[in-house]
Amino acid sequence: MKPVFIIAIVAVAMIGVMVPNVFGEISYELNYGNIEIESGKVILTDEDMNKDPNIAETILFPFAYDISYENYEDFDPNVILIKKQGSMPSVGNVQISLNGHGSASIGEHSLNNIHNNVETAILSTQSEILISSGDYLLLSEMLYLFPALPPLPAPDLSLIKYESEPNIKHFINYDIQSLKEKLNDGGITSFTITLEATDVFDGSVNSVVLVESTTNFQNYYQLDNSKITEIKNNLVNADVVDVKIIFDEVQLNTKYGSDTILPLVLEIFRVGIVGDGEEYVLESRFRLELEETGVDTGIFTGTIAFQRITAKNILTFDYSQLDTFTKNVIFPSFPYVQSSYPNPPNDNSLEISYYDYFTDAGYAGPLLIAPITVNSHAIFQPISIITDEETPVSFQLDSDDFWRTQVDVANMDEGKITFDSNTEKFTFIPTDNYFGTVNLMVARFP
């Protein structure tokens, strides 16, 4: 018998972060921000977020979209001022969120939906608004419930898409602190969030309580799937629903001033496995509370650490421990992330988004999008196995928690590979009378 040497040739992707500097190109502002990643450290440089030159600031969601003004050199401040506005850096992707394209009102007072941000509803009051207990903010047609005909909403925008899937978890993530923090006077102690829709057949208005009365104006927790079923059963004849934020307990003389900017986040994370593995779902978004490096620097920093999610831990990982608004983000990610960034360094990237607004033009664009390379392949040592020309040999590739491994023989004349899913072992079966070195091509996928 002549020996057969088997060598697994493993191609391993480099682990690291590669992000070019990307600059916004807007003529309406005098400065542009840029965001970059250095080994997990996020660095945002933008004078628009440097609102107070006397302190080192932190980007906090209720105030991230506020407008500030600055004197323009050689011009009378009574004639012209520089208007500056930045945003909240974020990373991730969520399909179910306030879409920012509906309308908003408190009683008879309409609010401006000033930027139509695809990630955040950014509202602005037009005049002073008095608030009493029982009043509510109505966000009309701002949340997709059921898939409708193309082009919008797409099927993935359906809140009830995975209602019958036992291995899909739903988490609610919201921050409406601006409704409390931006008051000119008084205070709002508690609120309730409901979803409402008009039945297209009989005209009746139906509602479901999404967030029970609470004093937590920012929260993140798992929804019981029975809540998704309740929404499906009670709002069945609607595709877009209204979100109503009811002010339950309000102090006397509570009011908003005019031109008050109110950013709101309400979104649903979905994670888990569809069926027996037909689809793996991992939707989340995290907002970076970056901190200024010093007084009046205009440079803000934070970090991102990646928690790799695979089929082996997607159902057991504790998503409830994650912090969705923080300086130091722990981001759960598949090893392979498809990027929508134009001409990304590779397809294996996700994005940090930062919007540098020019409010005079009335338009908000994603000026700064930094693609981040994520580790896409398992790392494991090459192996060398010796067998003879007639005896199949089994082996196992030790690595990490990746769940799909493909092994092929470079030259089919040399033999073939089989895989036993129960033992997770591969078997090489040599071709009759073949001897020499066999090269195996190994690829691992998330």
C-alpha positions in Angstrom: 0.0 0.0 0.0 1.2 3.5 -0.9 0.6 6.4 1.5 -1.7 9.2 0.7 -0.8 12.6 2.3 -3.8 14.9 2.9 -3.1 18.6 3.5 -5.9 21.0 4.2 -5.1 24.3 2.7 -6.9 27.0 4.7 -7.5 30.5 3.5 -8.1 32.7 6.4 -9.4 36.3 6.1 -7.5 39.0 8.0 -9.2 40.2 11.2 -9.2 43.9 11.6 -10.9 47.2 10.9 -10.3 49.1 7.7 -12.1 52.4 7.3 -11.2 55.3 5.1 -11.9 58.9 6.0 -15.1 59.9 4.4 -16.0 63.6 4.2 -19.4 65.2 3.8 -19.6 67.5 0.7 -22.1 70.2 1.4 -21.9 73.9 0.5 -24.4 75.0 3.1 -22.0 74.5 6.0 -18.5 75.8 6.7 -17.2 72.7 8.2 -17.6 69.0 7.6 -17.4 66.1 10.1 -15.6 62.9 9.5 -15.8 59.6 11.3 -13.2 56.9 11.4 -12.4 53.6 13.1 -9.0 52.7 14.6 -8.9 49.2 16.0 -12.4 49.4 17.4 -12.1 53.0 18.5 -14.6 55.3 17.0 -13.4 58.9 16.3 -15.9 61.6 15.3 -14.5 65.0 14.4 -17.2 67.6 13.8 -17.5 71.1 15.1 -21.3 70.8 14.7 -21.4 68.6 17.8 -19.2 71.0 19.8 -22.1 73.0 21.0 -20.6 74.4 24.2 -17.0 75.5 24.0 -16.7 75.7 27.8 -17.1 72.0 28.6 -16.1 68.6 27.3 -19.5 67.3 26.0 -21.1 63.9 25.5 -23.4 63.1 22.6 -26.7 62.2 24.2 -29.7 61.2 22.1 -32.3 63.8 23.4 -29.9 66.6 22.5 -27.9 65.2 19.6 -30.0 66.9 16.9 -30.2 70.3 18.6 -29.2 73.4 16.5 -26.6 75.7 17.8 -25.4 79.1 16.4 -22.0 80.6 16.1 -20.8 84.0 15.0 -19.5 84.2 11.4 -16.2 86.0 11.1 -16.5 89.6 9.7 -20.3 89.6 9.8 -22.7 91.3 12.2 -24.4 88.5 14.3 -27.6 90.4 13.9 -27.4 89.8 10.2 -25.9 86.3 9.8 -25.0 83.4 12.1 -23.6 79.9 11.4 -26.3 77.3 12.0 -24.8 73.9 13.1 -26.5 70.6 13.6 -25.1 67.1 13.9 -26.7 63.8 14.9 -26.3 60.5 16.9 -23.8 58.1 15.4 -25.3 54.6 15.1 -24.4 51.1 14.0 -26.6 48.3 12.9 -29.8 47.6 10.9 -33.4 47.4 12.1 -36.3 46.8 9.8 -39.1 47.8 12.2 -38.8 51.4 13.4 -40.5 54.7 13.2 -40.2 55.4 9.5 -40.0 59.2 9.8 -42.3 59.8 6.8 -45.6 60.2 8.6 -47.1 63.2 10.4 -47.1 64.2 14.1 -49.4 66.2 16.3 -50.2 67.0 19.9 -53.9 67.8 20.1 -54.5 70.6 17.6 -50.8 71.4 17.3 -49.0 69.9 14.3 -45.3 69.2 14.6 -42.8 69.4 11.8 -41.1 66.2 10.8 -38.0 68.1 10.1 -35.6 65.5 8.5 -37.4 62.3 7.6 -34.5 60.4 9.0 -34.8 56.7 8.1 -33.5 55.7 11.6 -35.0 58.3 13.9 -38.2 60.5 14.0 -36.9 64.1 14.5 -39.8 66.4 15.3 -40.0 70.1 15.9 -42.7 72.2 17.6 -44.1 75.1 15.7 -45.5 77.0 18.7 -45.8 76.8 22.4 -47.8 73.6 23.4 -49.4 73.1 26.9 -49.6 69.5 28.0 -52.1 68.0 30.5 -52.6 64.5 31.8 -54.3 62.4 29.1 -52.9 64.4 26.2 -50.9 62.4 23.6 -48.4 62.7 20.8 -49.8 61.1 17.7 -47.4 59.7 15.2 -49.6 59.0 12.2 -48.7 56.2 9.8 -45.1 55.9 11.1 -44.9 52.2 11.7 -45.4 49.4 9.2 -47.4 46.5 10.5 -48.2 44.2 7.5 -46.4 43.7 4.2 -48.2 45.5 1.4 -47.9 45.6 -2.3 -44.5 46.8 -3.7 -42.7 49.1 -3.6 -43.4 49.9 0.0 -43.4 48.5 2.6 -41.2 45.5 1.8 -42.1 42.2 3.4 -39.2 42.6 5.9 -40.8 45.7 7.3 -43.7 43.7 8.6 -43.8 43.6 12.4 -45.7 40.3 12.4 -43.5 38.5 9.8 -42.1 36.1 12.4 -45.2 35.9 14.7 -45.5 32.2 14.3 -41.8 31.4 14.6 -41.0 30.0 18.1 -37.3 30.6 17.7 -37.5 34.3 16.8 -37.3 36.8 19.7 -38.5 40.3 19.5 -37.0 43.1 21.6 -38.4 46.6 21.9 -35.9 49.5 22.0 -37.1 53.1 22.6 -35.9 56.5 23.7 -38.4 59.2 24.1 -36.5 61.1 26.8 -36.7 64.3 24.7 -40.4 64.5 25.6 -39.4 64.9 29.2 -36.1 66.7 28.9 -37.1 69.4 26.4 -40.0 70.8 28.3 -39.9 74.6 29.0 -41.8 74.1 32.2 -43.5 71.5 34.3 -42.9 67.8 34.0 -44.2 64.5 32.5 -43.9 61.6 35.0 -45.3 58.6 33.1 -46.6 57.6 29.7 -48.1 54.7 27.7 -47.4 53.8 24.1 -50.2 52.2 22.0 -50.5 51.2 18.4 -53.7 52.2 16.6 -55.2 51.5 13.2 -58.5 52.0 11.4 -60.1 48.9 10.0 -60.2 49.4 6.2 -63.5 47.4 6.0 -65.7 48.7 8.8 -64.0 51.9 9.8 -63.5 50.9 13.5 -60.4 52.1 15.4 -58.6 49.3 17.2 -55.6 49.6 19.5 -53.0 47.5 21.3 -50.9 48.6 24.2 -47.2 48.3 23.2 -45.6 49.8 26.3 -47.6 49.7 29.6 -47.7 52.8 31.7 -44.1 53.5 32.8 -41.7 56.1 34.1 -38.9 54.8 32.0 -38.5 57.1 29.0 -35.6 55.0 27.7 -35.7 51.2 27.8 -34.8 48.0 26.0 -36.4 44.6 26.8 -37.8 41.4 25.2 -41.4 41.3 24.0 -43.3 38.2 24.6 -44.3 36.7 21.3 -47.9 36.8 22.5 -47.8 40.6 22.1 -47.0 40.1 18.4 -49.9 37.8 18.1 -52.2 40.3 19.9 -51.1 43.0 17.4 -51.8 40.6 14.5 -55.3 39.7 15.8 -56.4 43.2 16.7 -54.9 45.3 13.9 -55.3 42.7 11.2 -56.9 45.0 8.5 -54.2 47.6 8.4 -50.8 47.8 6.9 -49.5 51.0 8.5 -50.4 51.9 12.1 -50.3 55.1 14.2 -48.2 55.3 17.3 -49.8 57.1 20.2 -47.6 58.2 23.2 -50.1 59.1 26.0 -49.0 61.4 28.7 -50.4 59.7 31.8 -49.2 61.9 34.7 -48.4 65.5 33.9 -47.5 68.4 36.3 -49.4 71.7 36.2 -48.2 74.2 33.6 -46.3 71.7 31.6 -45.4 73.0 28.2 -43.0 72.9 25.2 -41.6 76.1 23.7 -41.7 76.8 20.0 -38.9 75.3 17.7 -38.2 72.5 20.2 -36.5 69.6 18.6 -37.8 66.2 19.7 -35.9 63.1 18.5 -37.7 59.8 19.1 -36.6 56.2 18.7 -39.0 53.3 18.7 -37.9 50.1 17.0 -38.1 46.3 17.2 -35.0 44.1 17.2 -35.6 40.5 15.8 -33.2 37.7 16.4 -33.2 33.9 15.9 -33.8 31.1 13.5 -36.7 30.6 11.1 -37.9 27.0 10.8 -35.1 24.5 10.9 -32.5 26.9 9.6 -34.1 28.3 6.4 -33.2 31.9 7.6 -31.0 33.4 10.4 -32.3 36.7 11.6 -30.2 39.3 13.5 -31.5 42.8 13.6 -30.3 45.5 16.0 -29.1 49.1 16.2 -26.9 50.8 18.7 -26.3 54.5 19.2 -22.9 55.8 20.3 -22.8 58.2 23.2 -19.3 59.5 22.1 -17.4 61.7 24.6 -15.4 64.8 23.6 -11.7 64.3 24.2 -11.4 67.7 26.0 -12.9 71.2 26.2 -13.7 72.7 22.8 -11.9 70.0 20.8 -14.8 68.9 18.6 -13.4 65.4 18.7 -15.6 62.7 20.1 -14.6 59.1 20.9 -16.0 55.7 21.9 -15.5 52.0 21.1 -17.1 49.1 19.3 -16.5 45.5 20.3 -18.0 42.7 18.2 -19.9 39.8 19.7 -19.8 37.1 17.0 -23.2 35.4 16.5 -23.5 32.1 14.7 -26.0 29.3 14.5 -24.5 27.7 17.5 -25.1 30.7 19.8 -27.8 32.7 18.1 -30.5 31.2 20.4 -28.5 31.1 23.6 -26.8 34.5 23.6 -28.2 36.9 26.2 -29.3 39.8 24.1 -31.1 41.4 27.0 -27.7 42.4 28.5 -26.8 44.7 25.6 -26.8 48.4 26.0 -28.3 50.2 23.1 -27.2 53.7 24.0 -23.6 53.8 25.2 -20.1 55.0 24.7 -18.7 51.5 24.4 -20.9 49.4 22.2 -21.0 45.6 22.2 -22.4 44.8 18.8 -23.7 41.3 18.0 -22.8 40.5 14.4 -22.8 37.6 12.0 -19.3 37.0 10.8 -20.4 38.0 7.3 -22.3 41.3 6.9 -23.5 42.5 3.5 -22.9 46.2 3.2 -24.9 48.8 1.4 -22.0 51.2 1.4 -21.1 52.3 -2.1 -18.0 50.5 -3.2 -17.2 49.0 0.2 -13.7 47.7 0.8 -15.3 44.2 0.6 -18.8 42.8 1.0 -17.9 41.8 4.6 -18.6 45.1 6.3 -21.2 46.9 8.3 -21.6 50.6 8.7 -21.4 53.4 11.3 -23.7 56.1 10.2 -23.5 59.8 11.1 -25.7 62.5 9.6 -24.3 65.9 9.2 -27.3 68.1 8.6 -27.7 71.3 6.8 -31.0 72.5 8.1 -31.4 75.6 5.8 -31.6 73.3 2.8 -34.3 71.2 4.6 -32.7 67.9 3.7 -30.8 65.4 5.7 -28.3 63.0 4.0 -26.1 60.3 5.3 -22.9 62.2 4.7 -20.6 60.1 6.7 -20.8 56.3 6.5 -17.8 54.4 7.8 -17.6 50.8 6.6 -16.1 48.4 9.2 -14.5 45.0 8.3 -15.7 42.2 10.4 -13.9 38.9 10.9 -15.6 36.6 8.3 -13.8 33.3 8.5 -12.9 30.9 11.2 -9.2 30.5 12.1 -7.9 26.9 12.4 -4.6 25.2 11.9 -3.8 23.3 8.7 -3.8 19.6 9.2 -1.8 16.8 7.7 -3.3 13.3 7.7 -1.7 10.1 6.3 -3.8 7.1 5.1 -3.3 4.5 2.5 -4.6 4.3 -1.1 -7.6 2.1 -0.2 -8.7 3.2 3.3 -11.1 6.1 3.9 -10.0 8.4 6.8 -12.2 10.6 9.0 -11.1 13.9 10.5 -12.6 16.9 12.3 -11.6 20.6 11.9 -11.2 22.2 15.2 -11.9 25.9 15.3 -14.5 28.2 16.8 -18.2 28.3 16.7 -18.8 28.7 13.0 -21.5 26.3 11.8 -21.0 25.7 8.1 -17.8 24.2 6.8 -17.3 23.2 3.2 -14.4 20.9 2.3 -13.8 19.8 -1.3 -11.0 17.9 -3.0 -9.1 20.2 -5.4 -8.8 17.4 -8.0 -11.9 15.1 -8.1 -9.7 12.3 -9.6 -8.0 12.0 -6.2 -11.1 11.1 -4.2 -14.1 12.7 -2.5 -15.3 14.1 0.8 -18.3 13.2 2.8 -19.7 14.8 6.0 -21.5 13.3 9.0 -23.6 15.9 10.7 -24.0 13.8 13.8 -20.3 13.5 14.5 -19.4 16.7 12.7 -16.6 14.7 11.0 -15.4 14.7 7.4 -14.3 11.5 5.6 -11.9 11.4 2.7 -12.4 8.4 0.4 -9.4 8.0 -1.9 -9.8 7.0 -5.5 -8.8 3.4 -6.1 -5.0 3.1 -6.6 -4.4 6.8 -6.1 -1.3 7.8 -4.0 0.5 11.1 -3.4 -0.6 14.4 -1.9 -4.2 15.5 -1.9 -5.1 19.1 -1.4 -8.3 19.9 0.3 -10.1 23.3 -0.2 -11.6 24.4 3.1 -14.1 27.2 3.5 -16.1 28.2 6.6 -19.2 30.3 6.6 -21.3 32.0 9.2 
